[in-house]
Amino acid sequence: MTDAIKAEAIFDAMGAVLTRWTMGSAAAPAASLWRAELGDDPAEAELRLLALSGQFLGAAVVMEPAAALRVLPGIPALALPTVQEALRPLVRRILAAKKQAQVGTELVHFLAERGCTTHPADWMPAADDDDAPDIYAPWRDWAAIAGSESATRQQANDHLTADNWEDFWPAARKAALAELRRRDPSEARKVLESRLGSENADTRLRLLSLLSERLSDDDITFLEGIATDDRAPKVKALAASLLARLGRGPAAGEDTAELAGFFSVKTKGLLRRSRVVQAEPLKTPAQVQRRKALFDGADLASLCGTLGLAPQELIAAWEWNLDHAADMALINLIVATGTDAHVAQAADAINEHDATGLVVTLAPRLTSADRARHAEAAMNAHNIRFEQAQLIAGPAAQLDNPLSTPAGKTLLAALQREDAKPSDQVAELHALGLLASREGARQSLQRLTAAGLLQGDPRLDMLRLNAALDDKGAKP
């Protein structure tokens, strides 16, 4: 018997062998070709058969792909270095322990702020992961290429123009457009003018939102065209929102007048008389729904004009904490149609009146420095927890002594209670690790271990990662 024929016979016999093993039966009787090699001892024969079949299948059987193989480009290097090799197990452990997508997003944004990225074997974004930092755009596009039958586009350079628009895959294009908007807002708008109409509605919405960076009167004509002519209502609504931030909202009409009727402008004080804006009591569920619907279609400048106030006067005169739904509606209106100055003023007013939960909604439009300032102020003045402070601060807080705040003292007291459990305060300790500076993380670890937590306690993983990062990463 030739080697080829013998190999084919052994391969045919493997079907019966694997079937018997799958059913939990002895398979040596089915391997007659190896009878001499297997021997007479049934137990020994099974072990020998396992060794022989494994060697045969590993060496002589080659799996053929179901379709033609496609060679993918290599995973591209990112502009920031990867996290140090010694810290990769800690990164993986944090990702594995925190299954929610939000936690992964928080971690990669935190690492990017500290000057490094994940290793691609530990975490990579999906092609449609819009929450990933822009630094990961090449990996998002690589994932899109891997899942696509299209040929890989050749990106000539990093400078986006109307002419090379199609050379960029979507994530890299959006990141390049955002960078162009920061560097040259007029040129970015011109590129959008020539290319936006060829994209689908979701993409148009994402790209148009980039105009909120360095928004100016130069954008009015373009935005007016989008608000009038775009095919998608959500894109038209975004253009109208950006126009409203520039004071070009629609003229006040019957709906704005009706909305203003839900509020009254009064004066208070005997010597220093000041104006206050109060929400009128709502008597029926229908009124609640109607006021909400009117807010959804309003803009800040038109509402203020109908009330006879400037936007900054309305924010200063608003009576907070009396009608939470009205407070939230006004905050949403300011976020959508107010200027950066109005957003900053509203954040200050909220902190002053202890309506801290509303700052979370304003936070994405605040600068990183203002977000950190408001988070720290709210912890000191209003005793909010680290979890809420982290939502306000985002990834760039870097607080130097967070355990000295009321939230830190409350956390230490909770961890030292006699009935404290190893599973207590997991989310709070994770948020602390995101909020602290490197030195703040080191000091917090010392105080927490002095309070009785073990050095290897997994609840301290985020603090340990923070304390170990040197802000340099490793070479990609």
C-alpha positions in Angstrom: 0.0 0.0 0.0 1.5 3.4 -1.1 1.8 6.2 1.5 -0.9 8.2 -0.3 -3.4 5.4 -0.2 -2.5 4.6 3.4 -3.0 8.2 4.4 -6.4 8.3 2.7 -7.4 5.1 4.5 -6.4 6.5 7.9 -8.3 9.7 7.1 -11.4 7.7 6.3 -11.0 5.8 9.5 -10.9 9.0 11.5 -14.6 9.7 11.0 -15.5 6.5 12.9 -12.9 7.2 15.6 -14.0 10.8 16.3 -17.7 9.7 16.2 -17.1 7.1 18.9 -15.2 9.4 21.1 -17.9 12.0 20.7 -20.4 9.4 22.0 -18.1 8.5 24.9 -17.3 5.0 23.5 -13.9 3.3 22.9 -12.6 4.0 19.4 -9.6 1.6 19.2 -11.7 -1.2 17.6 -12.6 1.2 14.7 -8.9 1.9 13.9 -8.0 -1.4 12.3 -5.1 0.1 10.3 -3.2 0.7 13.6 -4.2 -2.5 15.3 -0.5 -3.6 15.7 0.6 -0.2 16.9 -2.3 0.1 19.5 -1.6 -3.2 21.3 -4.0 -5.5 23.2 -4.6 -3.4 26.4 -7.9 -1.5 25.8 -6.9 1.5 28.0 -3.4 1.8 26.6 -4.9 1.4 23.1 -7.1 4.5 23.5 -4.1 6.6 24.7 -2.0 5.4 21.8 -4.9 6.1 19.4 -5.3 9.6 20.8 -1.6 10.3 20.2 -1.5 8.8 16.7 -4.7 10.5 15.5 -3.6 13.9 16.9 -0.3 13.6 15.2 -1.9 12.5 11.9 -4.6 15.2 11.9 -2.0 17.9 12.8 0.6 16.9 10.2 -1.3 15.3 7.3 -4.6 17.1 7.2 -4.7 20.7 5.8 -7.9 22.7 6.2 -8.9 24.5 3.0 -10.6 27.9 3.3 -14.3 28.0 2.2 -13.5 30.9 -0.2 -10.5 32.7 -1.6 -8.2 34.1 1.0 -8.0 37.9 1.3 -4.8 39.5 2.4 -5.6 42.4 4.8 -3.2 45.3 5.4 -1.3 45.3 8.7 -2.9 47.0 11.7 -1.7 50.6 11.4 0.5 52.2 14.1 -1.3 55.1 15.9 0.1 58.5 16.5 0.4 57.8 20.3 2.5 55.0 21.7 0.9 51.9 23.3 0.7 51.5 27.1 3.8 50.1 28.6 4.1 46.3 28.3 4.1 45.8 32.0 0.8 47.5 32.4 -1.1 45.6 29.7 -2.3 42.8 32.1 -3.8 45.5 34.3 -5.5 47.1 31.3 -6.9 43.7 30.3 -8.1 43.0 33.9 -10.0 46.4 34.0 -11.6 45.7 30.7 -12.6 42.1 31.7 -14.0 43.2 35.1 -16.1 46.0 33.6 -18.3 44.5 31.0 -20.2 47.7 30.2 -19.2 49.4 27.0 -19.2 52.8 28.8 -16.3 51.6 31.0 -14.2 50.6 28.0 -14.9 54.0 26.5 -13.9 55.8 29.7 -10.6 53.8 29.9 -9.5 54.4 26.3 -10.3 58.2 26.7 -8.4 58.2 30.0 -5.3 56.5 28.4 -5.4 58.9 25.4 -5.4 61.9 27.8 -2.4 60.4 29.5 -0.6 60.0 26.2 -1.0 56.4 25.2 -3.3 53.8 23.6 -4.3 50.2 24.2 -2.4 47.4 22.5 -4.5 46.0 19.6 -4.5 42.5 21.1 -6.1 43.9 24.3 -8.8 46.2 22.8 -9.7 47.6 19.4 -12.7 49.7 18.4 -15.3 48.5 16.0 -15.7 50.2 12.7 -18.9 52.1 13.9 -17.5 53.0 17.4 -18.1 56.7 17.3 -17.3 57.0 21.0 -13.7 56.0 20.5 -11.1 58.8 20.6 -10.0 60.2 17.2 -6.6 58.7 17.8 -8.1 55.3 17.1 -9.5 56.3 13.7 -7.0 54.2 11.7 -8.0 51.1 13.7 -11.7 51.8 13.1 -11.0 52.0 9.4 -8.9 48.8 9.5 -12.0 47.1 11.1 -14.1 48.5 8.3 -11.7 47.2 5.7 -11.6 43.7 7.4 -15.4 43.5 7.2 -15.7 44.9 3.6 -15.2 43.5 0.2 -14.0 46.8 -1.1 -10.4 47.4 -2.2 -8.3 49.3 0.3 -8.1 53.0 -0.5 -4.7 54.6 -0.7 -4.5 57.6 1.5 -1.9 59.9 0.1 -1.5 62.2 3.1 -3.1 63.3 6.3 -4.4 66.7 4.9 -8.0 66.3 3.8 -9.2 68.2 0.7 -12.3 68.0 -1.4 -10.2 66.3 -4.1 -8.8 63.4 -1.9 -12.1 62.9 0.1 -12.6 59.4 -1.3 -9.1 58.4 -0.4 -10.0 58.4 3.3 -12.0 55.7 5.0 -14.8 57.2 7.1 -13.2 57.3 10.6 -9.9 58.8 9.3 -11.9 61.3 7.2 -13.9 62.5 10.2 -10.8 62.8 12.3 -9.0 64.7 9.5 -11.9 67.0 9.1 -12.1 67.7 12.8 -8.4 68.6 12.8 -8.8 70.8 9.8 -11.7 72.6 11.5 -9.6 73.3 14.5 -6.7 74.6 12.3 -8.6 76.3 9.4 -12.3 76.5 10.0 -13.0 78.2 6.7 -11.2 75.5 4.7 -13.0 72.8 6.6 -16.4 74.3 5.8 -15.5 74.6 2.1 -14.6 70.9 2.1 -18.0 70.1 3.7 -19.8 72.3 1.2 -18.5 70.3 -1.7 -18.7 66.8 -0.2 -21.4 66.6 2.4 -24.3 66.0 0.0 -22.8 62.7 -1.3 -22.9 61.1 2.2 -25.8 59.3 3.8 -27.9 61.0 6.5 -26.1 59.5 9.6 -22.7 60.5 8.2 -23.9 64.0 7.3 -25.1 64.4 10.8 -21.8 63.3 12.3 -19.8 65.5 10.0 -22.0 68.6 10.3 -21.6 68.4 14.1 -17.9 69.2 13.7 -18.9 72.8 12.8 -19.7 73.4 16.5 -15.9 73.7 16.9 -15.0 77.4 16.2 -18.5 78.2 15.0 -18.8 81.7 13.6 -20.9 84.0 11.4 -18.9 82.8 8.4 -20.8 79.5 8.7 -24.3 81.1 8.4 -24.9 80.8 4.7 -23.8 77.2 4.5 -25.9 76.3 7.5 -29.0 78.1 6.2 -28.7 76.1 3.0 -28.5 72.8 5.0 -31.5 73.8 7.2 -33.6 74.6 4.1 -32.5 71.9 1.6 -31.2 68.8 3.4 -33.2 65.7 2.9 -33.0 64.4 6.5 -35.0 66.1 9.2 -32.3 65.4 11.9 -29.6 67.0 9.8 -31.9 70.1 9.2 -32.6 70.2 12.9 -28.8 70.2 13.7 -28.2 73.0 11.2 -31.0 75.0 12.8 -29.5 74.4 16.2 -26.1 75.7 15.1 -27.8 78.7 13.5 -29.6 79.4 16.8 -26.2 79.5 18.6 -25.2 82.3 16.2 -28.4 84.2 16.9 -30.1 83.2 13.7 -32.9 81.1 15.1 -36.4 81.4 13.6 -38.5 84.4 14.5 -40.6 84.0 17.6 -44.0 82.7 16.6 -47.1 81.4 18.2 -45.4 78.3 19.7 -42.7 80.5 21.3 -45.3 82.8 22.7 -47.2 79.8 24.1 -44.1 78.4 25.7 -43.4 81.8 27.3 -46.8 81.7 28.8 -45.8 78.8 31.0 -43.4 81.2 32.8 -43.7 84.5 34.5 -41.1 87.3 35.1 -41.5 88.8 38.6 -39.5 91.1 40.9 -38.4 90.3 44.4 -36.6 92.2 47.2 -37.4 95.5 48.8 -34.2 97.4 48.5 -32.4 95.5 45.8 -35.1 94.5 43.5 -34.2 91.8 41.1 -36.1 89.8 38.5 -36.9 86.1 38.8 -38.3 83.8 36.2 -40.7 81.3 37.7 -42.5 78.3 36.1 -46.2 78.4 36.4 -47.7 75.4 38.1 -48.8 72.7 35.7 -52.3 71.3 36.5 -52.7 68.4 34.0 -50.6 65.8 32.3 -51.5 67.4 29.0 -49.9 70.7 30.1 -46.7 68.8 31.0 -46.5 67.2 27.6 -47.3 70.4 25.8 -44.6 72.4 27.6 -42.1 69.7 26.8 -43.1 69.6 23.1 -42.8 73.4 22.9 -39.3 73.3 24.5 -38.2 70.7 22.0 -39.1 73.1 19.1 -37.8 76.3 20.7 -34.5 78.2 20.7 -33.0 80.2 23.6 -32.9 83.6 21.8 -36.5 83.5 20.7 -37.8 82.4 24.1 -35.8 85.1 25.9 -37.0 87.7 23.4 -40.6 86.8 24.0 -40.0 87.1 27.8 -38.3 90.5 27.4 -35.0 89.2 28.6 -31.5 88.7 27.2 -30.3 85.1 27.4 -27.8 85.9 30.1 -30.6 87.7 32.1 -32.9 84.6 31.8 -30.1 82.3 33.1 -29.4 84.7 36.0 -33.1 85.1 36.9 -34.1 81.5 36.6 -35.4 79.9 39.8 -33.6 76.6 40.0 -34.7 73.5 41.9 -38.4 74.3 42.0 -39.4 72.5 38.8 -36.9 69.8 37.8 -38.5 69.1 34.4 -38.4 72.9 33.6 -34.8 73.1 34.7 -33.8 70.1 32.5 -35.7 71.5 29.6 -33.9 74.9 29.9 -30.5 73.2 30.1 -31.2 71.1 27.0 -32.3 74.3 25.2 -29.0 76.0 26.2 -27.0 73.0 25.1 -28.7 72.9 21.7 -29.0 76.6 20.9 -27.0 78.6 23.4 -23.5 80.1 22.9 -20.5 78.9 24.7 -20.8 81.8 27.1 -24.4 80.9 27.9 -23.3 77.3 28.6 -20.6 78.4 30.9 -22.9 80.8 32.7 -25.5 78.1 33.2 -22.9 75.7 34.6 -21.9 78.4 37.2 -25.5 79.0 38.1 -26.3 75.4 38.5 -23.3 74.9 40.9 -24.3 78.0 42.8 -27.8 76.7 43.3 -26.9 73.1 44.1 -28.5 71.7 41.0 -25.4 69.7 40.2 -27.0 66.8 38.3 -27.8 69.2 35.5 -24.1 70.0 34.9 -23.7 66.5 33.4 -25.9 67.5 30.5 -23.9 70.7 30.0 -20.5 69.0 30.4 -19.8 68.0 26.8 -19.9 71.7 25.7 -17.6 72.9 28.5 -13.8 73.1 28.1 -11.8 70.3 29.9 -10.6 72.8 32.4 -14.1 74.0 33.2 -15.3 70.4 33.5 -12.6 69.6 36.1 -13.3 72.8 38.0 -17.0 72.2 38.2 -16.5 68.6 39.3 -14.1 69.6 42.1 -16.4 72.5 43.2 -19.4 70.2 43.3 -17.6 67.6 45.4 -16.5 70.2 47.9 -19.7 72.3 48.0 -22.4 69.8 47.4 -21.0 66.4 48.6 -21.5 64.6 45.3 -19.9 61.1 44.9 -16.9 60.4 42.7 -19.1 58.6 40.2 -21.1 61.7 39.5 -18.0 63.9 39.6 -16.4 61.7 36.9 -19.4 62.2 34.6 -18.9 65.9 34.9 -15.1 66.0 34.7 -14.6 63.5 31.8 -11.2 62.0 31.2 -9.0 65.0 31.9 -9.7 65.9 35.6 -6.4 64.9 37.2 -7.3 66.0 40.8 -4.3 66.1 43.1 -5.9 65.2 46.5 -9.4 63.7 45.8 -9.6 61.8 49.1 -9.6 65.1 51.0 -13.0 66.0 49.5 -16.3 65.1 51.3 -16.6 62.3 48.7 -13.2 60.9 49.7 -14.0 61.1 53.4 -17.3 59.3 52.9 -15.6 56.6 50.8 -12.9 56.0 53.5 -15.6 55.8 56.2 -17.6 53.3 54.2 -14.6 51.1 53.6 -13.7 51.0 57.3 -17.1 50.0 58.5 -17.3 46.8 60.4 -19.8 45.3 58.0 -17.9 46.4 54.9 -17.7 43.7 52.2 -15.0 43.1 49.6 -17.5 43.9 46.9 -18.4 47.4 48.3 -17.7 50.7 46.6 -16.4 49.1 43.3 -17.8 51.8 41.0 -16.7 54.6 43.4 -13.1 53.4 43.6 -13.0 53.0 39.8 -14.3 56.6 39.4 -11.7 57.8 41.8 -9.0 56.2 39.7 -10.2 58.1 36.6 -10.4 61.4 38.5 -7.1 61.5 40.2 -3.8 62.8 38.8 -0.8 60.5 38.9 0.4 61.9 42.2 -3.2 61.9 43.5 -3.6 58.2 42.6 -0.3 57.4 44.4 -1.5 59.2 47.6 -4.9 57.6 47.4 -3.4 54.1 47.2 -1.3 54.8 50.3 -4.3 56.1 52.2 -6.6 53.2 51.1 -4.1 50.5 51.9 -3.5 52.2 55.3 -7.3 52.0 55.8 -7.2 48.3 55.4 -7.5 47.5 51.7 -5.1 44.9 50.4 -2.4 45.9 47.9 -3.8 43.4 45.3 -7.5 44.4 45.8 -9.0 44.4 42.3 -11.1 47.4 43.3 -7.8 49.4 43.2 -6.9 48.4 39.6 -7.8 51.8 38.1 -5.8 53.7 40.7 -2.9 51.4 40.2 -2.9 51.9 36.5 -3.2 55.7 37.0 -0.3 55.7 39.4 1.9 53.6 37.2 1.4 55.6 33.9 4.4 57.7 33.1 2.5 59.8 30.4 4.9 58.5 27.8 3.6 55.0 26.9 5.8 52.6 24.9 7.0 52.9 21.4 4.4 51.6 18.9 
